[in-house]
Amino acid sequence: MSFIDGFLMAVSEDKKAAFIDHAKMTDSIFMELGALRVVECWEADVPDGTQTDFRKAVQLEAGERVVFSWIEWPDQATRDVAMSKMQTLAETDERFDAEKHPMPFDGMRMVFGGFTAVVDMRS
């Protein structure tokens, strides 16, 4: 079964285009390193919850939208190797230059984690 890295973040509405550009660049790196699929989703129908919700998870502020993303890997071993290579690339690859390519969101409020798929239904 595949391995999924999931991400939840808050992005300012006025940085949507910058986020998309940043995502295309970083997602291409994940694909180069063996990802099968990368999906970036901009909030369209995210209800407020009573106890908790996506907005509370990322401490959404006025003028921001929730972004939900995931990376599908063939397995955890491929993902682990890719993340190790990312550390090396971060020191040598210009695409990781924070001044040239700043993150268009607050990484401190990003929620992320790795998941092993237990059910995978496709049409």
C-alpha positions, 0 to 999 in steps of 0.5 A, a space after each residue: 500500500 502507498 504512503 501518504 504525507 498530509 499537510 494542512 496550512 493557512 494561506 493569505 488570500 492575497 498570496 494564492 498565486 504565490 502559493 500555487 507557484 511555490 507549490 508547483 516548484 516544490 511539488 516538482 521536487 517531490 515528483 523527481 524524488 519518487 512521489 506518485 502524485 501531489 495534490 494541493 487543494 484551496 478551501 472551497 467548502 470548509 465548515 466551522 466545527 463545534 469542537 474543532 475544525 480545519 480552521 482551528 487546526 491552523 489557527 486561521 486568521 482573517 483574510 486566510 484560507 485553508 489549504 489541504 495537500 498530500 503527497 502519495 508515495 509508492 511506500 514509506 521507504 521511498 518517502 524516507 529516502 526522498 526526505 533524506 535527499 531533501 535535506 541534502 538538496 536544501 543545502 545545495 539546490 537553488 530552489 530551496 533559497 528562502 530569499 528567492 523562493 520564500 514560503 507564502 504561508 506561516 510554516 509554524 501553523 502548518 499541520 503535517 504527518 505521514 500515513 500508511 494507507 489501510 484502504 485504497 478504493 479507486 474507480 
